[in-house]
Amino acid sequence: MGLFGRNHKKIIIELHKKSEDHCKEISKEIDEMLDDLKTEYDENREVVQEFSTFVDEIKTKLSPEDAKKLLAFSSKLNKVKRCAKKGVEAMRELARDQRKLTSETRMEYEEYLYTK
């Protein structure tokens, strides 16, 4: 193959290294974001239940219109909780997919390098 073959392999090795570094960096950032998101979610997930309990306690003391508004707000808060939970799950899936993609890319580079 001569010089072209060696140069080609050197370029592939450099691309492999850069790609792996980028993938590791992105994976680290995703993992950090996931940890932060999970921590925030865990710290606040009981708020909706506490609010629902509070609503049940005071709704009989309110006018029917105010009780209806409070129940509607409680329902909206439950939707926010579901959205937050879906966000944590989506971030977890993104982290898993990124790790899988990094591993597959690494194997493809190594397969190419060792078969040439």
C-alpha positions as CSV (number, residue, x, y, z in Angstrom):
1,M,0.0,0.0,0.0
2,G,2.9,2.3,0.5
3,L,2.7,5.8,2.0
4,F,-0.9,6.3,1.0
5,G,-2.0,3.3,3.0
6,R,-0.2,4.4,6.1
7,N,-1.4,8.0,5.8
8,H,-4.9,6.8,5.3
9,K,-4.7,4.6,8.4
10,K,-3.2,7.5,10.4
11,I,-6.2,9.7,9.4
12,I,-8.7,7.0,10.4
13,I,-7.0,6.6,13.8
14,E,-7.1,10.3,14.4
15,L,-10.8,10.4,13.4
16,H,-11.4,7.5,15.7
17,K,-9.8,9.3,18.6
18,K,-11.6,12.5,17.9
19,S,-14.9,10.7,17.5
20,E,-14.4,8.8,20.7
21,D,-13.5,11.9,22.6
22,H,-16.6,13.7,21.4
23,C,-18.8,10.8,22.2
24,K,-17.4,10.5,25.7
25,E,-17.9,14.3,26.3
26,I,-21.4,14.2,25.0
27,S,-22.2,11.1,27.1
28,K,-20.7,12.8,30.2
29,E,-22.9,15.9,29.6
30,I,-26.0,13.9,29.1
31,D,-25.3,11.9,32.3
32,E,-24.8,15.0,34.3
33,M,-28.0,16.6,32.9
34,L,-29.9,13.3,33.7
35,D,-28.6,13.3,37.2
36,D,-29.6,16.9,37.8
37,L,-33.0,16.3,36.3
38,K,-33.6,13.1,38.3
39,T,-32.5,14.9,41.5
40,E,-34.8,17.8,40.9
41,Y,-37.7,15.5,40.0
42,D,-37.1,13.3,43.1
43,E,-37.1,16.4,45.3
44,N,-40.3,17.7,43.9
45,R,-42.4,14.7,42.9
46,E,-44.3,14.7,46.2
47,V,-45.5,18.3,45.8
48,V,-48.5,17.3,43.6
49,Q,-49.7,14.7,46.1
50,E,-49.3,17.2,49.0
51,F,-51.2,19.8,47.0
52,S,-54.0,17.3,46.2
53,T,-54.3,16.4,49.8
54,F,-54.5,20.1,50.7
55,V,-57.2,20.7,48.0
56,D,-59.3,17.8,49.4
57,E,-59.1,19.4,52.8
58,I,-60.1,22.9,51.8
59,K,-62.5,22.4,48.8
60,T,-65.5,22.0,51.1
61,K,-64.7,25.4,52.7
62,L,-64.7,27.2,49.4
63,S,-67.5,28.4,47.2
64,P,-68.4,25.9,44.4
65,E,-66.8,28.2,41.8
66,D,-63.6,28.5,43.7
67,A,-63.5,24.7,44.5
68,K,-64.0,24.1,40.7
69,K,-61.1,26.4,39.9
70,L,-58.9,24.8,42.5
71,L,-59.6,21.3,41.1
72,A,-58.9,22.5,37.6
73,F,-55.6,23.9,38.8
74,S,-54.8,20.6,40.5
75,S,-55.5,18.8,37.3
76,K,-53.1,21.0,35.4
77,L,-50.5,20.4,38.1
78,N,-50.8,16.7,37.6
79,K,-50.2,17.2,33.8
80,V,-47.0,19.1,34.7
81,K,-45.9,16.2,36.9
82,R,-46.5,13.7,34.0
83,C,-44.6,16.0,31.7
84,A,-41.6,16.1,34.1
85,K,-41.7,12.4,34.5
86,K,-41.7,11.9,30.7
87,G,-38.7,14.3,30.5
88,V,-36.7,12.3,33.0
89,E,-37.6,9.1,31.1
90,A,-36.7,10.7,27.7
91,M,-33.3,11.9,29.1
92,R,-32.6,8.4,30.5
93,E,-33.4,6.9,27.0
94,L,-31.1,9.5,25.4
95,A,-28.3,8.6,27.7
96,R,-28.7,4.9,27.0
97,D,-28.9,5.5,23.2
98,Q,-25.8,7.7,23.3
99,R,-23.8,5.0,25.2
100,K,-25.0,2.4,22.6
101,L,-24.1,4.7,19.7
102,T,-20.7,5.4,21.1
103,S,-20.0,1.7,21.6
104,E,-21.2,0.8,18.1
105,T,-19.1,3.6,16.5
106,R,-16.0,2.5,18.5
107,M,-16.5,-1.1,17.3
108,E,-16.9,0.0,13.7
109,Y,-13.7,2.0,13.8
110,E,-11.8,-0.9,15.4
111,E,-13.2,-3.4,13.0
112,Y,-12.1,-1.2,10.0
113,L,-8.7,-0.6,11.5
114,Y,-7.9,-4.2,12.3
115,T,-9.2,-5.6,9.0
116,K,-7.1,-3.2,6.9
